[in-house]
């Protein structure tokens, strides 16, 4: 497990979180390459199935990054996303995968440092948790023809 490098999927809203990631790059801020960014029009467009599919397909952790509260370009998309993340965290706890593998992060377009720090913190957190247990279940099912 000491060589474990987690795969993290970050669903980033176009207007704030994705722009913050771009700013982190422009400022040449270092953050782990483990974070795979998926740009979405609004964090509110990230549904529970997207998070679950990311975990099923091999992500060890997922975070949804949206606009600061009150600044969503689609009015309440970030609030809707936060509610979904709370729901998914509870569901993951119930099925034994662990809700701590999923987070909701709020940031503005100018928060490149916050984006880089979030990516680093999430990578370290997931590294401590270890591989996603759903990966081994998916592999077992595939090898059994399910």
C-alpha positions as CSV (number, residue, x, y, z in Angstrom):
1,X,0.0,0.0,0.0
2,X,3.0,2.3,0.4
3,X,3.2,2.6,-3.4
4,X,-0.5,3.4,-3.7
5,X,-1.2,6.5,-5.8
6,X,-4.9,7.4,-5.7
7,X,-7.0,8.4,-8.7
8,X,-9.1,11.4,-7.9
9,X,-11.9,12.8,-10.1
10,X,-12.7,16.5,-9.6
11,X,-16.0,17.6,-11.2
12,X,-15.3,21.4,-11.6
13,X,-17.9,24.0,-12.6
14,X,-16.9,26.0,-15.7
15,X,-17.2,29.4,-14.2
16,X,-15.3,29.1,-10.8
17,X,-13.6,25.9,-10.0
18,X,-12.3,25.1,-13.5
19,X,-11.1,28.7,-13.8
20,X,-9.4,28.3,-10.4
21,X,-7.6,25.2,-11.7
22,X,-6.6,27.2,-14.7
23,X,-5.3,30.0,-12.4
24,X,-3.3,27.4,-10.4
25,X,-1.7,26.3,-13.6
26,X,-1.0,29.9,-14.7
27,X,0.7,30.6,-11.4
28,X,2.6,27.4,-11.8
29,X,1.3,26.1,-8.4
30,X,2.1,22.5,-7.9
31,X,-0.5,19.9,-7.1
32,X,-0.6,16.2,-7.5
33,X,-1.2,14.8,-11.1
34,X,-3.6,12.2,-9.6
35,X,-6.5,14.7,-9.9
36,X,-8.4,14.2,-13.1
37,X,-10.5,17.3,-13.9
38,X,-13.9,17.0,-15.5
39,X,-15.3,20.4,-16.5
40,X,-19.1,20.7,-16.1
41,X,-21.3,23.7,-16.9
42,X,-22.3,23.9,-13.2
43,X,-21.7,21.8,-10.2
44,X,-25.4,21.4,-10.0
45,X,-25.3,19.3,-13.1
46,X,-23.2,16.6,-11.3
47,X,-25.7,14.0,-10.4
48,X,-25.3,11.1,-7.9
49,X,-24.9,8.7,-10.8
50,X,-21.8,10.6,-12.0
51,X,-20.1,10.3,-8.7
52,X,-21.0,6.7,-8.3
53,X,-19.8,5.9,-11.8
54,X,-16.5,7.6,-11.2
55,X,-16.0,5.4,-8.2
56,X,-17.2,2.3,-10.0
57,X,-14.8,3.0,-12.9
58,X,-11.8,3.2,-10.6
59,X,-11.6,6.5,-8.9
60,X,-10.4,6.3,-5.3
61,X,-11.9,9.7,-4.4
62,X,-14.2,12.3,-6.0
63,X,-14.8,15.9,-5.3
64,X,-17.3,18.3,-6.7
65,X,-16.0,21.9,-6.9
66,X,-18.4,24.7,-7.4
67,X,-18.9,28.4,-6.9
68,X,-19.0,30.1,-3.6
69,X,-22.4,30.1,-1.9
70,X,-24.5,32.9,-3.3
71,X,-22.3,33.3,-6.4
72,X,-23.5,30.4,-8.6
73,X,-24.0,31.4,-12.2
74,X,-27.0,29.1,-12.2
75,X,-28.5,30.5,-9.0
76,X,-28.5,27.4,-6.7
77,X,-26.6,24.8,-8.6
78,X,-23.8,24.6,-6.0
79,X,-26.4,24.2,-3.2
80,X,-28.1,21.4,-5.1
81,X,-24.7,19.7,-5.7
82,X,-23.8,20.0,-2.0
83,X,-27.1,18.3,-1.0
84,X,-26.3,15.5,-3.5
85,X,-22.8,15.1,-2.0
86,X,-24.2,14.7,1.5
87,X,-26.6,12.1,0.2
88,X,-23.8,10.2,-1.6
89,X,-21.6,10.3,1.5
90,X,-24.3,8.7,3.6
91,X,-25.0,6.1,0.9
92,X,-21.2,5.2,0.6
93,X,-21.0,4.8,4.4
94,X,-24.0,2.5,4.4
95,X,-22.6,0.2,1.7
96,X,-19.1,0.1,3.2
97,X,-17.1,2.2,0.7
98,X,-16.8,5.2,3.0
99,X,-18.4,8.6,2.6
100,X,-15.1,10.4,3.3
101,X,-14.0,9.5,-0.3
102,X,-16.4,12.2,-1.6
103,X,-16.3,16.0,-0.9
104,X,-17.9,19.2,-1.9
105,X,-15.6,22.2,-2.3
106,X,-16.6,25.8,-2.9
107,X,-14.2,28.3,-4.5
108,X,-14.2,31.4,-6.7
109,X,-12.4,31.8,-10.0
110,X,-9.5,33.6,-8.3
111,X,-8.7,30.9,-5.8
112,X,-5.9,29.1,-7.7
113,X,-4.1,28.5,-4.4
114,X,-7.3,26.9,-2.9
115,X,-7.7,24.6,-5.9
116,X,-4.0,23.4,-5.6
117,X,-4.4,23.0,-1.8
118,X,-7.6,21.1,-2.2
119,X,-6.1,18.7,-4.7
120,X,-3.1,18.1,-2.4
121,X,-5.3,17.6,0.7
122,X,-7.7,15.3,-1.1
123,X,-4.8,13.2,-2.5
124,X,-3.2,12.8,1.0
125,X,-6.6,12.0,2.5
126,X,-7.3,9.3,0.0
127,X,-3.8,7.9,0.1
128,X,-4.3,7.3,3.9
129,X,-7.7,5.7,3.2
130,X,-6.2,3.3,0.7
131,X,-7.7,2.0,-2.6
132,X,-11.4,2.2,-3.3
133,X,-12.9,-1.1,-2.2
134,X,-15.4,-0.9,-5.0
135,X,-12.5,-1.5,-7.5
136,X,-12.0,-5.0,-6.3
137,X,-15.7,-5.8,-6.3
138,X,-16.0,-4.6,-9.9
139,X,-13.0,-6.7,-10.9
140,X,-14.4,-9.8,-9.2
141,X,-17.8,-9.3,-10.9
142,X,-16.1,-8.8,-14.3
143,X,-14.0,-12.0,-13.9
144,X,-17.2,-13.9,-13.0
145,X,-18.9,-12.6,-16.1
146,X,-21.4,-10.4,-14.2
